[in-house]
Amino acid sequence: MFNNVIKSNEFDAVIKLQENIEMLESRLAYMQSVNDYYKENNTTLGHPEVPNETAMELDKRVKDGQATPYPGQFFTENRKEIDRLKAVIERIQTKPETVFKSWEFNGGEAVVNLANNRLQLNFPEKPTDEQIEVLKKNGFKWAPTHKSWQRPLTHQTMSVCDKIDFIKPKDGRKPTDIQPKAPQKNEPER
């Protein structure tokens, strides 16, 4: 389930995001377990969850200068992702009007991928060279693992999409017209 597309309009988006959080928490527990085992035994060989080949690789990392088989940055990155996914769940549950919406356009679909925090443009057939050039100029990058053109999921991304005619929604509106409104910045009174 982890790293799959989770669309904002899916009825079970929160459940899928929670499954991703549980997987990340499980990964944290595993890494801590391996580090603790290493501290006690000065090796990861023999750890019940670590295959011998992986154990030798982890031991080599420490021999080559790492303090532990899984250094702190691994934990920090996982915790940051857990916090981000929890914030997405909170936003969905408390303010569903703030969740971006996917749309279909002639020749494809714009998918709001909550799990990866990306807007992904899916084309059943390869876009023309001109279309690819427009996507690149507007900050979209090809993601081979997802087989889509993607960009971080922000209000600015939606504004950029307004300028790209070939990805406008089928109903003729602009992508920003179907999205929640950007939060207003507090401006001082005059």
Secondary structure, 3 states (H helix, E strand, C coil): CCCCCCECCCCCHHHHHHHHHHHHHHHHHHHHHHHHHHHHHCCCCCCCCCCHHHHHHHHHHHHCCCCCCCCHHHHHHHHHHHHHHHHHHHHHHHCHHHCCCCEEECCEEEEEECCCCEEEEECCCCCCHHHHHHHHHCCCEEECCCCEEEEECCHHHHHHHHCCHHHCECCCCCHHHHCCCCCCCCCCCC
